[in-house]
Amino acid sequence: MGKNPKIRKYAFGYTLMDDKAIMIGSNYHHNNASFKVNTKPHI
């Protein structure tokens, strides 16, 4: 049975863009979430 890899680094990001310049009265919202993981495999 194999071992689980060790997590070396991780990063989580969230961005909210609320731009009124795209169209007046449009209430444009853009949400973006990201998650990045770097692992080291067991050999």
C-alpha positions as CSV (number, residue, x, y, z in Angstrom):
1,M,0.0,0.0,0.0
2,G,1.4,3.4,-0.9
3,K,2.0,6.4,1.3
4,N,0.2,9.7,1.0
5,P,2.3,12.5,-0.5
6,K,3.4,15.3,1.8
7,I,2.0,18.8,1.2
8,R,4.9,21.3,0.8
9,K,3.1,24.5,0.0
10,Y,-0.4,25.7,-0.5
11,A,-2.1,28.9,-1.5
12,F,-5.7,30.1,-1.4
13,G,-6.9,33.3,-3.1
14,Y,-10.3,35.1,-3.5
15,T,-11.1,38.1,-5.6
16,L,-14.3,40.2,-5.8
17,M,-14.6,42.7,-8.6
18,D,-17.5,45.1,-8.3
19,D,-17.2,47.4,-11.3
20,K,-19.8,50.2,-11.9
21,A,-17.9,51.4,-15.1
22,I,-19.0,48.4,-17.3
23,M,-22.6,49.6,-17.6
24,I,-24.3,52.2,-15.4
25,G,-26.9,50.4,-13.2
26,S,-25.8,46.9,-14.1
27,N,-24.3,46.0,-10.7
28,Y,-21.7,43.8,-12.3
29,H,-20.0,41.4,-9.8
30,H,-17.2,38.9,-10.6
31,N,-16.1,36.4,-7.9
32,N,-12.9,34.3,-8.4
33,A,-11.5,31.7,-6.1
34,S,-8.3,29.7,-6.5
35,F,-6.5,27.0,-4.6
36,K,-3.0,25.7,-5.4
37,V,-1.1,22.8,-3.8
38,N,2.4,21.6,-4.3
39,T,3.2,18.1,-3.1
40,K,6.3,15.9,-2.7
41,P,5.7,12.2,-3.7
42,H,7.1,9.4,-1.6
43,I,9.5,7.2,-3.4
